[in-house]
């Protein structure tokens, strides 16, 4: 082990005898009565293994017993990681520096004890295909690429319009060009190492549906058992989810069947809504901030699925996260598998993490 303080947690002094690692009480840990053994903190940069730390501590006049006790205290407080030296060696200098915040965040959020290496390795092996390069889709693709996903492709046959421009997506120079190509350029601006070319022969680890779902494409995703996340922002409402694991959680048809049970006219409305309006006739009611907020939450849910950091599935499994302007408060709605749907989710054998959430659900 190469002991290192968790990246992102600063060592600070509460008083002469108490060391606090981290600022916010929800992450920080305080250790008191350390004496001169506290000097070991300066050695915890991941450049030494445990034995070397103990030997180096002797230069500060710290006995091996005290050094080992200090390391044990830091480990039990949850602020010590095994420095991911192997991962660092595989990354070029630029990429290692760019992904440093991602590693630090993963180390704190998931607490695997490996400095975020497991999470970043998963992202570096992942392929995500985004369907739709409008404001929300373009921003989502860029966020995922910047977060360390190694391959992010986008499918969209439309031409970029002024209304597609967004700070994290398409820019003014993209207007009049293909939206999919514009997304590739947006990705390269922030993550030039990311692969963006689509490969029809490859099945993605996750599909993000950021446009009106094409029934043919959705059927193909279900047939190939490709997990997919639906997202949209229109009518001043942002919706993230459901995240569909075919055969395990509610699919898009399950959601439509549940809506039809509440509103008999829903199938008629849905059929009409599936037809794109003529250009300029009905602009999407999705302002810049709503697009960015929806894309950010969509990227977060995609990463939660790809990282596979915990036993609990993402909150968008069997549900959606929705925000209705102008209150800007995200709420969850449950969409359990529908008994009349043939997707197979109602008969799936699921663990406790896949049970319906209800304590904070909306309607």
C-alpha positions as CSV (number, residue, x, y, z in Angstrom):
1,X,0.0,0.0,0.0
2,X,1.1,3.5,-0.8
3,X,-0.8,5.6,1.9
4,X,-2.0,9.0,0.8
5,X,-4.5,11.4,2.3
6,X,-7.7,11.4,0.2
7,X,-7.3,13.9,-2.6
8,X,-9.5,16.9,-2.0
9,X,-9.2,16.8,1.8
10,X,-6.8,19.4,3.3
11,X,-5.1,18.9,6.6
12,X,-5.9,21.7,8.9
13,X,-5.2,22.5,12.6
14,X,-8.2,23.0,15.0
15,X,-5.7,23.8,17.8
16,X,-2.2,22.9,18.7
17,X,-3.0,19.2,19.5
18,X,-5.9,18.5,17.0
19,X,-5.5,17.8,13.3
20,X,-8.6,18.0,11.1
21,X,-8.5,16.5,7.7
22,X,-11.1,18.2,5.5
23,X,-13.3,21.2,6.0
24,X,-16.9,20.2,5.8
25,X,-18.0,18.1,8.9
26,X,-19.7,15.6,6.5
27,X,-16.3,14.6,5.1
28,X,-13.8,15.8,7.7
29,X,-12.2,13.8,10.5
30,X,-10.5,15.3,13.5
31,X,-7.7,13.5,15.4
32,X,-6.3,14.8,18.7
33,X,-3.3,14.0,20.9
34,X,-1.1,13.2,18.0
35,X,2.0,15.0,19.2
36,X,5.0,15.1,16.9
37,X,3.5,12.1,15.0
38,X,1.3,14.5,13.1
39,X,4.4,15.3,11.0
40,X,3.7,12.0,9.2
41,X,1.0,13.8,7.3
42,X,3.6,15.6,5.1
43,X,4.9,12.1,4.0
44,X,1.5,10.9,2.8
45,X,1.7,11.9,-0.9
46,X,1.6,8.4,-2.3
47,X,5.3,8.3,-3.2
48,X,6.2,5.8,-0.5
49,X,4.8,2.5,0.7
50,X,3.8,2.0,4.3
51,X,7.3,0.7,5.3
52,X,9.0,3.7,3.7
53,X,6.7,6.1,5.5
54,X,7.6,4.5,8.8
55,X,11.3,4.7,7.9
56,X,11.1,8.3,6.8
57,X,9.2,9.2,9.9
58,X,12.3,8.3,11.9
59,X,14.0,11.5,10.5
60,X,11.4,13.4,12.5
61,X,12.2,11.5,15.6
62,X,9.0,9.4,15.4
63,X,9.2,5.9,16.6
64,X,7.9,3.1,14.4
65,X,5.1,2.3,16.9
66,X,3.9,5.9,16.8
67,X,4.1,6.0,13.0
68,X,2.1,2.8,12.6
69,X,-0.4,4.1,15.1
70,X,-0.8,7.3,13.2
71,X,-1.4,5.5,10.0
72,X,-4.0,3.3,11.7
73,X,-5.8,6.3,13.1
74,X,-6.0,8.0,9.7
75,X,-7.1,4.8,8.0
76,X,-9.9,4.2,10.6
77,X,-11.0,7.8,10.2
78,X,-11.6,7.1,6.5
79,X,-9.2,9.7,5.2
80,X,-6.4,7.5,3.9
81,X,-6.3,5.9,0.4
82,X,-4.0,3.5,-1.4
83,X,-2.5,5.9,-4.0
84,X,-3.5,4.7,-7.5
85,X,0.1,4.6,-8.8
86,X,-0.7,2.0,-11.5
87,X,-3.5,4.2,-13.0
88,X,-1.3,7.3,-12.9
89,X,1.4,5.5,-14.8
90,X,-1.0,4.6,-17.6
91,X,-2.2,8.2,-18.1
92,X,-0.3,10.8,-20.1
93,X,0.6,13.9,-18.1
94,X,-2.1,16.1,-19.6
95,X,-4.9,13.5,-19.0
96,X,-3.7,12.8,-15.5
97,X,-3.9,16.5,-14.6
98,X,-7.3,16.9,-16.3
99,X,-8.8,13.9,-14.5
100,X,-7.3,14.8,-11.1
101,X,-10.6,16.5,-9.9
102,X,-12.6,13.4,-11.1
103,X,-10.3,11.1,-9.2
104,X,-10.5,13.3,-6.1
105,X,-14.3,13.4,-6.2
106,X,-14.6,9.7,-6.8
107,X,-12.3,8.9,-3.9
108,X,-14.6,10.9,-1.6
109,X,-17.9,10.0,-3.0
110,X,-17.4,6.2,-3.3
111,X,-14.8,5.6,-0.6
112,X,-13.3,2.5,-2.3
113,X,-10.0,3.3,-0.6
114,X,-8.1,3.3,-4.0
115,X,-8.0,7.0,-4.7
116,X,-10.8,6.8,-7.3
117,X,-8.9,4.4,-9.5
118,X,-11.7,1.8,-9.9
119,X,-14.2,4.4,-10.9
120,X,-12.0,6.2,-13.4
121,X,-10.9,2.8,-14.9
122,X,-14.6,2.0,-15.5
123,X,-15.1,5.3,-17.2
124,X,-12.0,4.9,-19.3
125,X,-13.4,1.6,-20.6
126,X,-17.0,2.8,-21.3
127,X,-18.8,3.6,-24.5
128,X,-21.8,5.9,-24.4
129,X,-24.0,6.7,-27.4
130,X,-26.2,9.8,-27.2
131,X,-29.2,10.0,-29.4
132,X,-30.0,13.7,-30.2
133,X,-27.7,16.7,-30.3
134,X,-30.0,19.5,-29.3
135,X,-29.2,21.6,-26.3
136,X,-29.6,18.9,-23.7
137,X,-28.1,16.1,-25.7
138,X,-25.0,18.1,-26.7
139,X,-24.4,19.3,-23.1
140,X,-24.8,15.7,-21.7
141,X,-22.3,14.3,-24.2
142,X,-19.8,16.9,-23.3
143,X,-20.2,16.5,-19.6
144,X,-19.7,12.7,-19.9
145,X,-16.6,13.1,-22.0
146,X,-15.1,15.6,-19.6
147,X,-15.9,13.2,-16.7
148,X,-13.5,10.6,-18.2
149,X,-15.8,8.5,-20.4
150,X,-13.4,7.3,-23.1
151,X,-15.9,7.0,-26.0
152,X,-18.9,9.3,-26.5
153,X,-20.6,9.2,-29.9
154,X,-23.7,11.1,-31.0
155,X,-26.4,10.3,-33.5
156,X,-28.3,13.2,-35.0
157,X,-29.1,14.0,-38.6
158,X,-30.3,17.5,-38.1
159,X,-28.5,20.8,-38.9
160,X,-27.5,23.1,-36.0
161,X,-29.7,26.2,-35.5
162,X,-29.2,29.3,-33.4
163,X,-31.5,27.8,-30.7
164,X,-29.2,24.9,-30.3
165,X,-26.3,27.0,-29.0
166,X,-25.4,26.4,-25.3
167,X,-22.3,27.1,-23.2
168,X,-21.5,23.4,-22.7
169,X,-22.6,22.2,-26.2
170,X,-22.8,23.6,-29.7
171,X,-21.4,27.1,-30.4
172,X,-22.2,29.9,-32.8
173,X,-19.7,28.5,-35.4
174,X,-21.7,25.3,-35.6
175,X,-24.8,26.9,-36.9
176,X,-25.6,25.6,-40.3
177,X,-23.5,22.4,-39.9
178,X,-24.4,18.9,-38.8
179,X,-25.3,18.8,-35.1
180,X,-23.6,15.4,-34.5
181,X,-20.3,16.8,-35.9
182,X,-20.8,19.9,-33.7
183,X,-21.0,17.7,-30.6
184,X,-17.8,16.0,-31.6
185,X,-16.1,19.4,-31.8
186,X,-17.5,20.4,-28.4
187,X,-16.1,17.2,-26.9
188,X,-12.7,17.7,-28.4
189,X,-12.5,21.2,-27.0
190,X,-12.7,19.8,-23.4
191,X,-11.5,16.2,-23.9
192,X,-9.4,15.9,-27.0
193,X,-8.5,12.3,-26.2
194,X,-12.1,11.1,-26.3
195,X,-13.2,8.9,-29.2
196,X,-16.3,10.4,-30.9
197,X,-16.8,8.4,-34.1
198,X,-19.9,6.2,-34.0
199,X,-19.6,2.5,-34.8
200,X,-22.9,0.8,-35.7
201,X,-21.4,-2.6,-35.0
202,X,-20.6,-1.8,-31.4
203,X,-23.2,-2.0,-28.6
204,X,-22.8,0.8,-26.2
205,X,-22.5,0.3,-22.4
206,X,-25.3,3.0,-22.1
207,X,-27.5,4.8,-24.5
208,X,-28.8,8.3,-23.7
209,X,-32.0,9.2,-25.4
210,X,-32.0,13.0,-25.6
211,X,-34.5,13.3,-28.5
212,X,-38.0,12.0,-29.0
213,X,-37.5,8.3,-28.7
214,X,-37.6,6.5,-32.1
215,X,-39.7,3.3,-31.6
216,X,-37.4,1.4,-33.9
217,X,-34.3,2.4,-32.0
218,X,-35.9,1.8,-28.6
219,X,-37.0,-1.7,-29.8
220,X,-33.4,-2.4,-30.9
221,X,-32.0,-1.3,-27.6
222,X,-34.5,-3.5,-25.8
223,X,-33.7,-6.5,-28.1
224,X,-30.0,-6.1,-27.5
225,X,-30.5,-5.5,-23.8
226,X,-28.7,-2.1,-23.9
227,X,-29.3,0.0,-20.8
228,X,-30.7,3.4,-21.8
229,X,-31.5,6.7,-20.0
230,X,-34.3,8.9,-21.4
231,X,-34.0,12.7,-20.8
232,X,-35.9,15.7,-22.1
233,X,-36.5,19.4,-21.4
234,X,-39.4,21.2,-22.9
235,X,-42.5,23.1,-21.8
236,X,-40.3,24.6,-19.0
237,X,-39.9,21.1,-17.4
238,X,-36.8,19.0,-17.2
239,X,-37.1,15.2,-16.9
240,X,-34.3,12.7,-16.3
241,X,-35.2,9.0,-16.5
242,X,-36.3,6.4,-16.5
243,X,-33.0,4.5,-16.6
244,X,-34.0,1.3,-18.3
245,X,-32.1,-2.0,-17.7
246,X,-34.1,-4.2,-20.1
247,X,-35.8,-7.0,-18.2
248,X,-34.8,-5.6,-14.8
249,X,-36.5,-2.2,-14.5
250,X,-39.5,-0.3,-16.0
251,X,-39.1,0.4,-19.7
252,X,-40.4,3.4,-21.6
253,X,-43.5,1.5,-22.6
254,X,-44.2,0.7,-18.9
255,X,-44.2,4.5,-18.3
256,X,-46.6,5.1,-21.2
257,X,-48.9,2.3,-20.0
258,X,-49.0,3.8,-16.6
259,X,-49.8,7.2,-18.0
260,X,-52.5,5.7,-20.3
261,X,-54.1,4.2,-17.2
262,X,-54.5,7.7,-15.7
263,X,-55.4,9.4,-19.0
264,X,-57.3,7.5,-21.7
265,X,-56.3,10.1,-24.3
266,X,-52.6,9.7,-23.6
267,X,-51.9,7.3,-26.5
268,X,-53.5,9.8,-28.9
269,X,-51.5,12.7,-27.5
270,X,-48.3,10.6,-27.5
271,X,-48.8,9.7,-31.2
272,X,-49.1,13.4,-32.1
273,X,-46.2,14.5,-29.9
274,X,-44.0,12.0,-31.7
275,X,-44.2,14.0,-34.9
276,X,-41.6,16.8,-34.9
277,X,-43.1,20.3,-35.6
278,X,-42.1,22.2,-38.6
279,X,-38.9,24.3,-38.0
280,X,-39.6,27.5,-36.3
281,X,-43.2,26.7,-35.6
282,X,-42.9,25.7,-32.0
283,X,-39.5,26.3,-30.4
284,X,-38.7,24.1,-27.4
285,X,-39.4,25.9,-24.1
286,X,-36.0,25.0,-22.7
287,X,-33.8,27.9,-21.7
288,X,-30.1,27.8,-21.3
289,X,-30.1,27.0,-17.5
290,X,-32.8,24.4,-17.8
291,X,-30.9,22.6,-20.5
292,X,-27.6,22.7,-18.5
293,X,-29.3,21.6,-15.3
294,X,-31.1,18.7,-17.0
295,X,-27.9,17.7,-18.8
296,X,-25.9,17.8,-15.6
297,X,-28.3,15.6,-13.8
298,X,-28.5,13.2,-16.7
299,X,-24.8,12.9,-16.8
300,X,-24.7,12.3,-13.1
301,X,-27.3,9.5,-13.5
302,X,-25.4,8.0,-16.4
303,X,-22.1,8.0,-14.3
304,X,-23.9,6.5,-11.3
305,X,-24.9,3.6,-13.5
306,X,-21.5,3.2,-15.2
307,X,-19.5,3.6,-12.1
308,X,-21.4,0.8,-10.3
309,X,-20.1,2.2,-7.1
310,X,-22.7,0.8,-4.7
311,X,-25.4,-1.8,-4.3
312,X,-28.2,0.7,-4.9
313,X,-29.1,1.3,-8.5
314,X,-29.4,4.9,-9.8
315,X,-32.5,6.8,-8.5
316,X,-33.9,6.9,-12.0
317,X,-34.3,3.2,-12.2
318,X,-38.1,2.7,-12.0
319,X,-38.5,6.5,-11.7
320,X,-37.9,9.9,-13.1
321,X,-36.4,13.1,-11.6
322,X,-38.4,16.1,-12.7
323,X,-38.1,19.9,-12.3
324,X,-40.9,22.3,-13.1
325,X,-40.0,25.9,-13.5
326,X,-39.9,28.3,-11.8
327,X,-39.3,26.6,-8.4
328,X,-36.2,24.6,-9.5
329,X,-36.8,21.8,-7.1
330,X,-36.1,18.3,-8.4
331,X,-38.6,15.7,-7.4
332,X,-38.8,12.0,-8.0
333,X,-41.8,10.1,-9.5
334,X,-42.1,6.4,-9.4
335,X,-42.8,4.4,-12.6
336,X,-42.8,0.7,-11.6
337,X,-42.8,-2.1,-14.2
338,X,-46.3,-2.4,-15.7
339,X,-48.1,-5.8,-15.6
340,X,-49.4,-5.4,-19.2
341,X,-45.9,-4.7,-20.7
342,X,-44.0,-7.5,-22.3
343,X,-40.5,-6.2,-21.3
344,X,-40.2,-8.8,-18.6
345,X,-39.4,-6.4,-15.7
346,X,-42.5,-7.3,-13.7
347,X,-41.3,-10.9,-13.3
348,X,-37.6,-10.1,-12.8
349,X,-35.9,-11.3,-9.6
350,X,-34.5,-8.2,-8.1
351,X,-32.6,-7.3,-5.0
352,X,-33.6,-4.9,-2.2
353,X,-32.0,-2.0,-4.2
354,X,-34.5,-2.4,-6.9
355,X,-37.6,-2.1,-4.8
356,X,-39.9,0.8,-5.4
357,X,-38.9,4.0,-3.7
358,X,-41.8,5.9,-2.2
359,X,-40.8,8.0,0.8
360,X,-39.8,11.0,-1.3
361,X,-41.7,10.3,-4.5
362,X,-44.0,12.8,-6.1
363,X,-47.2,12.0,-7.8
